[in-house]
Amino acid sequence: MKLKMVFGVLMMATSINVFAATALETMKQATDQLLSDFYQHEEIYRKDENAYRKMVEERVAVHFDFLMMSRYVLARHWRLASDEQKIAFARAFKEILVQSYSNALFEFKGREILFLGERAGRRDTDVSIQTQIKDVASGKSLDIEYRAFKTQDNWKVVDVKVEGISLLLNYRKAYDLKLRRISLDQLIEDMKGL
């Protein structure tokens, strides 16, 4: 449950608009807009799963590079996969992450996101953005770092670290273990069933 909430907030903070000056400013603006929309229409979203799913797709999923993320997660298995398997895996992986986000957003009340700063990456198109999710009641917090890169017209998130642990590296290790026992096609089917 904690992981779902964290991932939801991670995706929430990554709806990146191209008109802000920095990646950090962009993330903050997009997060504010997303939360405003969610709270204004929460009752509708709780009743209408399709409307909620559409909002998530429009506001959040478009700002992740699921193909790059999938390539990293599958690692050596990516090179062995057919084009059809690559596409199917990327779609299934996207669905898992978007579903996790969708579930977590309903649990977000009572928490706030603090935007702490950004750090340049190896190239001028890479950046790491430091944030913190704080539980207002308990004062407990989680450190979150996003790794994003700039495309021609916007920023795309390619990894997220929670308390220094990469979300993608965790998936990579878990899927590699599974792929030692089952085929990629079976993994994709299993992912669709989640």
N, C-alpha and C positions, 0 to 999 in steps of 0.2 A: 504494500500500500504506500509506504514511504517513497519507494522508487517511482511508482506511478505518479504521485504528486510532484516529485522533483522533476520527472521528465515533462510533465505537463507544463510546469512553470518554465522549464527550459525552452520548450517550443514557443510558449507564450511570449517570451522575451526576444524571440528571434524573428518576429514579423517585421522585416526591415524595409523601410521606405527610402527611396533613393534621394530624396530632397534634403535630408539632414546633412550637416557638414562632416560628421564623423560617424563611424560605426556605432559608437556608444550612444551618441545623440539619437541616431536612427532607431536603435533598439528601444531606447526609453520612450520615444514618441510612439512607436508601433505598439509597445506594451500598454501604454496608457490608452490608446485607441481600442485595443482589443478588450481590455478589462472594462472599459466604458460600454462597449457594445454588448459584452457578455452580461453585465449587471443590468443593463437596460432591458434586455430580452430574456433574462434567465428563465422566467416562467414558460415562455414559448419554447425555449430550447429543451427544457425538462420534459415537455409534452411532445415535441415534434423532433424526433431523432434525425430526420432528413434535413430539416432546417439547420439544426445544430451541426451536422456533419458538413453541410455546405459552407457554413461560416468558418469552420475549422479549415477546410480546404482552401477557401479564398483568403483567409487572413494569415494562415500559418504555414501550411504545407508548401506553398510556393516559394518559401524562403530557405528551404533546405535543398541541398544537392544530394538527393537520394541515390542517384547513380554512382557518384563518387563515394558516398558512404557505403553503398553495397559492395563496391569494388574493394574497399579497404576491409570490410567485415569478412568477405569470402577469401581474401588473400589469394593463396595459390589455387584454391578451388575456382576462383574467377577465371583464371587462365585456361582451365580445363573445361569450363562450361560453354555450351553452345550459346549463340545470340539469344535464342528463345528462352533458355534457362536464365540468362543474365537479366532479361527483361522481367521474367516471371518472379525471380528473386527480388529484384528492386521493387516491384509492385507489392509483393507480400511484406517486405521489410517496411516499406512506407506505411502500409495498412497497420502493422503492429505499432509503429511509433505514433501514428496519428490517433489510433484508438487509445493508446496510453495517455496521450495528451487530453483527448476528449474526456476521459474518465477523471483525470486529475483536476481539470479546471473546476469541476463542481466541488472539489475539496479545498479550493484555494482560499476561501473566506478566512479572515483572521490572520492572513499572512501578507507581507509586503516584500517587494523587490527593491533592493538598494543597488544602484549602479555605481561601482567603486572606481572604475577607470579602465583604460585600454592600454595595450602594449603592442608595439609594432612587431611583426613577425620577421622572418628571414628576408622577405621581399616586401615592397611597398604595397602589394595587393593582399597581404596577409595581416591579420590582426587577432589578438586575443582580448576578449572583453571580460573583465572581472565583475561579477555581481554576487549578491548575497540574498538568500531567501530567509526572511526573519519571521518567526512566529510571534505575533504581537503579544499574545497572552503569556507565553512562557519565556520569551526573550531568546530562545534558542535560535541558532541560525545555521545555514549550510552555505559553504562557499561554492560558487558555480563559475566556471570559466568556459566561455564559448570560443571556438576557433572558427573564424570566418575568412572568406576570401572575396575579393571584389571582382565581379564580372564586368562586362561593358556597362551595364545599367543598374546593378544593385549588388548587395552583399549576400552571400550564400553561406549558411552554417554547414560545416563539415564535421564537427565533433564537439562534444560537450564533456567537460570534466566536472564531476561532483566530488568535492573534498579531495581533488587531485587524481581521481580515478576516471579514466576515459570510458564513456558509455560505449563507444564503438569497440574498444579493446575488449570489454566484457562480452559483448555479442560475438566478437571474433573468436575468442577462446571457447565460448559455449558452442557455437556452430561448428567449429573445427572438431571438437570432441564428437559431436553428433555425426559429422560427415565421415568419421572413421568407422561408424557402424551402419550408416544408412546412405542411400544415394541422395544427390542434390535434389532430384525430383521429389523424393519422399520428404526431404526437409521442407521444400516449398509447400507441399500439401499439408504438412504438419503446421506450418506457419499460418496457412489460410484457415486452419481449424481453430486458431486461438481467438 
